[in-house]
């Protein structure tokens, strides 16, 4: 079952007090039409070892349209991209390893 995910690009900067700030540009210009699935226990354990917990994988056709630290939105659900994998480097499919976040 395909779902539409809107990509919010991560931009970083410094606020007026000199503190680092992350903002997400959600102009809804980039849309990913992809499949959402629960991450397997093996995938969760592998990503947990490198300090990037994941809860789901999102599989899309084509080249990557989002990068690490970007945010994907589907309805009222938000997913933080922890990693991007393009198997075979042929541009056929892209796997996004994401963590569902309710606090952003």
Secondary structure as UniProt FT lines:
FT   STRAND          2..14
FT   TURN            16..17
FT   STRAND          20..25
FT   STRAND          31..38
FT   HELIX           41..49
FT   TURN            50..51
FT   STRAND          56..61
FT   TURN            68..69
FT   STRAND          71..74
FT   TURN            75..76
FT   STRAND          77..85
FT   HELIX           87..89
FT   STRAND          93..101
//
